Amino acid sequence: MKLLSFEVDGSQRFGAWVEGGVVDLTQRLGAEFPDLLSVLQAQALPRIAEVLKGAKPDFDLENITFLPVIPSPPKIICIGVNYEEHRSEIGREPTLKPPVFGRFSNSQVAHLGVIPLPPESEKLDYEGEIAVIIGKAGRRIPVDQVWDYVAGYAPYNDASVRDWQGHTHQWTPGKNFLRTGGFGPWMSTADEFGNDPELHLSTRLNGMEVQRATSRQMIFSIAELITYCSTFTQLEPGDVIVTGTPGGVGARRKPQLFMKHGDVVEVEIAEIGVLRNRIEKEA
Ligand SMILES: O=C(O)C[C@H](/C=C/C(=O)C(=O)O)C(=O)O
């Protein structure tokens, strides 16, 4: 299933993309589940699958406004330096454990939303990534059991304000400018894949491919990341783990390639879909 959050006529809803459009699940199940997060919290994905059997779309994609897949995740845990090509382009020493940092939920932006280029920056960069959405609470999850805890996967753009990321050795400010973290268009539920799926990730800037990798190239696998993160914190349904970006970021190109007003950035997971955002100067 491809599940999404969206708005129609100012009302926030959740639904499923099926061939031909969007099935409105708020209309069918809203009394029980106000949003996609509550579906995950109730572990009600099988219920959604039941409701979707034979359901006809209610909206064309053109008639909805996308919201971030989970608009307010309990936690957004980001992983840095998780592909060898990126590690070597930034000249970092390998680490025995994954670098971890956080994003706030208001740093997210939906598919087709505008990523603002803040007046404080001349170095807004893209980072195409695979997001893992957690479907079940767990602490110290053994590596061979992590797949029971995954609800699905989605494209993510961990767009980064490099000037602010570089102020100190903490990356948080540069990773949390408002509406820089693209999340969408939808999550594909884990049952569409086997355990440990190979997902094919690419990033395009104005149609030019700038990043390409698969989940097999991660330094710390999705399973290892879930085990690691669930050791220092309790993972909860709706938490998002953003698994790191491959080589090819704009800051490390020669010449550098930062995003500017009018650019269109796309992050694609071939098995899931394309997340597209336009860059606009923030007034
Ligand atoms: O500055 C660094 O060493 C790493 C930093 C962040 C990387 C990520 O967020 C990631 O790898 O996904 C960077 O490349 O600027």
The ligand as an SDF file (V2000), in Angstrom:
LIG
                    3D

 15 14  0  0  0  0  0  0  0  0999 V2000
   29.8860   17.2750    7.8210 O   0  0  0  0  0  0  0  0  0  0  0  0
   29.8990   16.0580    7.8710 C   0  0  0  0  0  0  0  0  0  0  0  0
   30.8450   15.4230    8.2260 O   0  0  0  0  0  0  0  0  0  0  0  0
   28.7170   15.2470    7.4880 C   0  0  0  0  0  0  0  0  0  0  0  0
   27.5660   16.0590    7.0950 C   0  0  0  0  0  0  0  0  0  0  0  0
   26.2360   15.3980    7.1940 C   0  0  0  0  0  0  0  0  0  0  0  0
   25.9140   14.2980    6.5500 C   0  0  0  0  0  0  0  0  0  0  0  0
   24.6120   13.7290    6.5220 C   0  0  0  0  0  0  0  0  0  0  0  0
   23.6180   14.2590    7.0000 O   0  0  0  0  0  0  0  0  0  0  0  0
   24.4950   12.4330    5.8310 C   0  0  0  0  0  0  0  0  0  0  0  0
   25.4960   11.8150    5.5240 O   0  0  0  0  0  0  0  0  0  0  0  0
   23.3310   12.0350    5.5390 O   0  0  0  0  0  0  0  0  0  0  0  0
   27.8310   16.5940    5.7100 C   0  0  0  0  0  0  0  0  0  0  0  0
   28.0220   15.8620    4.7560 O   0  0  0  0  0  0  0  0  0  0  0  0
   27.8450   17.8340    5.6090 O   0  0  0  0  0  0  0  0  0  0  0  0
  1  2  2  0
  2  3  1  0
  2  4  1  0
  4  5  1  0
  5  6  1  0
  5 13  1  0
  6  7  2  0
  7  8  1  0
  8  9  2  0
  8 10  1  0
 10 11  2  0
 10 12  1  0
 13 14  2  0
 13 15  1  0
M  END
$$$$
